[in-house]
Amino acid sequence: MDSVGSTNTEAKSLFAQGETEGLIVIARTQTAGRGRKDRPWLSPIGGLYFSIVLSPRLGAENAPLLGLLGACAVARSLKALGIKNVGLKWPNDVLIGQSKIAGILSEAVFTGDETAGAVIGIGVNQNCPISDMPPGLQWPTTSVVDEIGKETSVEALLCSIVNEIDSFLQVVEHESSFASVLDEWRDASSTLGVRVRVYEDGKTTEGVAKDIDTDGTLIVETEEGLVNVLLGDVSHLKTEE
Ligand code: BTN
């Protein structure tokens, strides 16, 4: 599509109308792109914005793990473009060093009957230089063009990420487990081993990010003991303060 509010919203609506796994909604720009916690996701022309429907293979309950899978797929594709220092910040951010280059919004979809699935939405700052972005972005940000110094094909990056998603899904299905996704996420993580501040349900906690659990929650060692973080926001303290 040339322009749409949000590819995730569009994909969810098409899913509710009977579309199934394999549907990809891609747009050159979004007028109401969404990030986690309903934050806006700036979507200027030049970026990659798409959403993929995953059902019936995987159900809604896997949405958090599919977000991690999406982040691993993006990391592989960015590395294949020759980008160095690709890291993953829990839950679904892709960083270069400490600057965000891509985000994943994985949403469970319910249709009111037995059918349920998930939509993985991926936004990559690709051919949109950060110098063209409005000032005052919420966090340090970078783009593919800033990292490698030239424009790259949006279609080729889309195909690469979708192929990586598909190969991860084949392993998940074959093993009936997300263990290998979790292992790859751990290897690429910028969060594990780092002192973090967690904002969840209006509460702030600090501790060291120890691991991710089998359900994709982040395990943080705090003064009160180990805490599993499901929906919180995480800041890396070691490098940010
Ligand atoms: C985040 O970092 O909070 C997640 C950002 C996800 C953005 C993508 S762009 C394509 C898809 N459509 C949306 O509205 N959001 C996701």
Residues whose N, C-alpha, C, O or C-beta is under 5 A from the ligand:
A	BS01	BTN	S6 T7 N8 A32 G33 R34 G35 R36 W41 Y49 F50 G103 I104 L105 G121 I122 G123
